[in-house]
Amino acid sequence: MRRGRPKQVIRLTDDQREELLRWTRRSSTAQALALRARVILACNEGGDDTEVARRLGVYRNTVGKWRRRFLRRGTDGLLDEPRPGAPRTISDADVERVLVRTLETKPRDATQWSRRSMAAAVGISSTTVGRIWRAFGLQPHRSETFKLSKDPLFIEKVRDIVGLYMSPPDRALVLCVDEKSQIQALDRTQPLLPMQPGMPERRTHDYVRHGTTSLFAALDVKSGAVIADCQPRHRAVEFRKFLDTIDAAVSADLEVHLVLDNLSTHKAPTVRRWLAKRPRYHLHFTPTSSSWLNLVERFFAELTQKQIRRGTHRSTQALIDAIESYIAIRNENPRPFIWTKSADEIFASITRFCVRTSDPAH
């Protein structure tokens, strides 16, 4: 009969058990520490190292190591021991000086700090400045834009439109409609140099304008298909013509819900008269300064990225042909944009942003 060294029994106090359970539940806890906590909790339930290792899917030596560490030092024994290396040369005061300058001041000759300018100002290396910024998630070179809607019906409009996206009505079509105006047909002054191994595509920095076009588009929320038409201008007259295009493309037995922004052409008398004769059309206006709520903007971004930004067009007609070709190919196998965030989640996100930017404590 094989006999080994008897296992050392672990008996947890209530405080130790609670601390270990807390380590296993916290998402911020390092995975290695969470595993060590599970090992000790399993040892407390009984069984030798081999049995515990089999239950947790780890090596027996791993269980033995952390059982011994816990018996010697308690929960402190599960923490990583100090690693060998050079002693720390940057004090907490140095870190604080970098953070205060970064967050509360600007250099004399620039709008934001760089690693080199900060290093010169506080007397440490630029590499150290970079490490401090990374540790605290600071990126002075980056800047993002925002604008909060002042629409008095913001909550009602968000609930209305998000409800259409997430629970569309039966026997109805939800279309997100908008214009991408003044798309320029641009041609480079010299021929493009194609991509080659070790060299990206190259183009001249200057260009020649060959006119503009305006794209009217209606995105089917459910299928992802796009109804589109290019017009030389984007007035109410052109928008009403585009409504005719939508009407011809949509089955006559369906209710149609149009998601629109607050552009004046969408509310012009000629448009209102057109809608009055067609009661199956229902308009849903996004809140002011909230174009992100209209899903067709996501399609416009995709069109710009894949077709317009790097395209070369020697005439307006060439630009229109490229846009129509892209949409036709996309409609062969359309894929919808899936809206996932509920209205309550949107409001909660805006609330957190407002508190974070307006409360001095944050």
N, C-alpha and C positions, 0 to 999 in steps of 0.2 A: 504493500500500500504506500502510495506516494504521499509524503508529508512535506509541507512547505512552512515557511515562516508564517505564524498566525497573523491575520490582518489586525491592524490597529483600529479600534472601534471609534467612530465619530458620533458624538452626542451634541447636537446643536441646542443653544439657548434660543429663546423666542426672539431675542434681538438679532442674533446671528442669522436665524432662518429668514426673518423679515428682510434683512439687508441683502442676503443672497437672492431671494426672490425678486427684490427690487432690481438687482443687477441683471437678472434674466429678462425682465420686462421692458426695461428702458431701451428705446431705440438708439439712444446716443451712446450707450455702453459699447465699448470695443467688443468685437465678436470673440476674441480670445478670452477676455475677462468673463463674458457671459457663459462660455463653455466651462471655465473653471468653476463657476458658481453651480452649474448643473452637475458637475462631477461630485462636488461636496454634498449637494442635496441628495444625489443618488446613493452616495456612500452612507449617508445618514439613514437611508431606508433599509440598509442591510445588504449583505453580499460581499464577496471578496473582489479584488481588483479585476479579475478576469470577468466575473459576472457583470460588474458595473461597466467595464469597457465594452462588452457585447451589447448591453442595453443602449449605450450612447453612441456606438459606432466609432470608438477611438481605440488607441493602443493601450494595452495593460500598463506599460511603463508610464504613460501619461497620467493614468488614474493614481498609480502609486506615488508619483512625484507630487501631485497636488494634495493628496491625502497627507503626506508627510509634512509638506509646507504648512498646511492648515493646522495640523496638530501642534506644530512648533510655535506658530505666530498668529493663529486665528485668521480672520478675514484679511488682515494686513499681509499675510503670507501669500495671498493670491495676486497681489499687485506686482507689476514688473519691478525688478530690482534696478537700481541705478546702473546705467551702462558705462563702461570705461570710455575715456576720451579726454580731450582737453577741457580744462575748467571753463565755465562760462565767463566771457569777458564783457558782455553787455548787461548793464544793470537795469533794474526795473525803472529807475529814473530816466535812463536813456530811452527806453521803450516809450515811457509816458511823454517825453519831450517830442519824439517823432509823431506820436498819435495826436497830441495837442496841436502841433504845427500843421499837420496834414488836414485836420478837421476844422480848425478855427482860423487859419491864416492863409495868405497867398504870397508867393514870391513877388519881389518888386517888379520883375520884368516879364511876368507871365500870368496867365489866368489859372494855372494849376501847377502843382509840384511835380517834378520828375525825380527819379531816383538820384540822379547826380546832383541836382540842385538841393534836394533835401539833405543828402550826405554832406555837401559843403556847408550847409547852414548849421547842422548839429554836430559835425565833426566825427562822423563815423563813415564806414565804407558804404558804397551804393549797394553792394550785395546784402549787407545787413539790413539796410532800409527795405530792400525787396522782400527779405524774409519776414520782417515785421508787418509789412503791408499784407503779404499773403496770409499770415497768421490771423489777422483781424479782418480779412476780406475787403481790403481797401484797394481801389483801382482809380487813382486820380485822373488818369488819361481818358476814362470813359465818361460819357454823358448821355443820358436818355431824356426823352421828351414825355410830357404828360399834359393832360387837360381834363379837368373835371367838368362834367355837364352841369349847367345851371337851369336845365329844363325843369319847370315846376311839376311836370307829369313824368319825371324820370322813372320813378318806381313803377308806375302803371304801364308805361311803354316797354320797359325791360321785361316785366312779367308777361305782357302780351306777346312780344316777339319771341322770347325764349320758349314760351308755351307752344307757339307754332312750330318751332324747331324740334322740340322734344316730344310733343304730342300733337302731331298734325291732325286736323279734322278729317273725318271720313268723306269720301266722294268729293275731294277738293285737292287743289294743286297750290303749293306754296312756292312762290317765285320771288327771289331776291333781285331787285332791279336797280340799276344805276348806270351812269355814264362815265367812261374814262375819256376825258376830253383832251384835245390838243396833243394827240400822239404825233410826234414829229417823225417824218421820213428823213432819216439822216444817212448820208453817204460820206465815207472818209475821203480825204483829199488825195490819198495814195493807196494803192492796192494793199490788202491785208497780207501779212506774212504768216502762213499757216504754222501750226504747232509742229515741232520736230523733237526728236529725242534730246532731252536736256535743255530745250528752249520752248517757252510758252508761245501761244499765238500773240502776234504783235500788230498794233494798229497805230495810225497817227493820232495825235492828241486833238487835232482840229478836224472839223467836218463841214459838210455843205448841207444846208437845209433844202428840202424839196417839197415843202408844204406840210399840212397837218390833216388829221382825220379825227373824228370823235366816234368812239365805240359805245353803242348802246347794248347792254347785255342783261339777260334774265336767267338766273341760275335756279334750276329745279332742285329744291332742297333734298327731296327724297332720292332722285336718281342721279343727280350730279350733271345732267345734260344742260347745255347752254343754248339759249336762243339769242342770236346776236345780229346786229346790223350796223354798218359803218355809214356815217353821214358827215358831210363837210362841216356842219355846225351843230351846236347842241342847244337849240332854242326849244320853246314849248311846241312849235310846229313839228320839229323833228321827233320830239318825244311822243307826240300824239300819233305820228306815223309808225313809231315803234310799237305803240300799243296795238295798232292794226296788225302788225307782224305777230305779236304775241297771240292776239285773238284768232288769227288764222291757223296758228300752230297748236292751239290747245283745243281739246275735245269740247264740243258745245254743251255736253251734259255735266261738266265739272264746274264747281265753284272755284274761283281764283282769288287767292290772297296774295297781294303784292306788298313786299317789304321795301320801303323807300326812305330816302333821307328827306330833309326839309328844303331842298332846292326849290326856288320859286317856280321853275318850269314844271314841277310836278303838281303845282296847285293853280296853274293858270286857268283862266275861264274856258279856253278851248278844251283843256283836259277834263275839267269838271263837267262840261256838256257831254263829252264822250262817255264818261263814266255814268252819268245820269241815265243814258240810254241802255246801259248794260249793268243791270243790278247784280249780276253774278260776281262782279268784281268788288273786292273789299281791300281798302288801303290800310296799311299799318306803318306809321311813320316812326323812325328811330328817334331817340332823344337828340337834342342839339349836341354837337361836339361828340358824337358817339358813332362814328362811321364804322368802328370795329364791330358793331352789333349786326352789320349787314354782311352776310356771308359772301355776297358777290365780290366784296373787296378782296377776299382770299383768292378768288379766281383771277382778279386783276393782277394781284401780286405774282401769281404763278405765270400768267401770260407775259408779264414784264421780264421775269427771270429767264424764262425758257425761249422767248421769241423776240422781244423788242430790244432789250438792253444791249445785246451783242449783235443784233441784226444790222445788215447794211441794205438800205433801200434807196434806189436811184430815182424813185418817183412816188407820189402818193398812192398811185394804183398798185405799185409793187408792195408797199406797206400793207394796203388793204388785202391784197392777195395772200400775203404771208399770215395775216391775222385770221382770215377766213379758213385758210388751209389748216392752221393749228387747231382751230375750233372744230372743224370737220373731223380731223383725226382724233381729237379728244372725245367727241361724241360717239365715235365708233365703239369705245369701251369706257363710258363715263364712270367716274367714281365720286360719290358724294363726300362733302366735308361733314364730318360728324361733330355736332355740337354736344359737348359733354358737361359743361358747367351750368348748374341750375341758377335761377334768379337769386335765391337766397345765398348761394355761394358767391355770386358776383357782388351782392351788397356787403357781405362779410369781408370780401377782399378790399373793396373800396373803403370800408370803415377802418380796417387795419392800416391802410395807406394814409388815410386822413389823420389817424391818431399818431402814427409814426412821424409824420411830417409837421404836425402842429403842436405836439406835446413836447415841451422843453426837456422833460425827463427822459425822452427817447432819443 
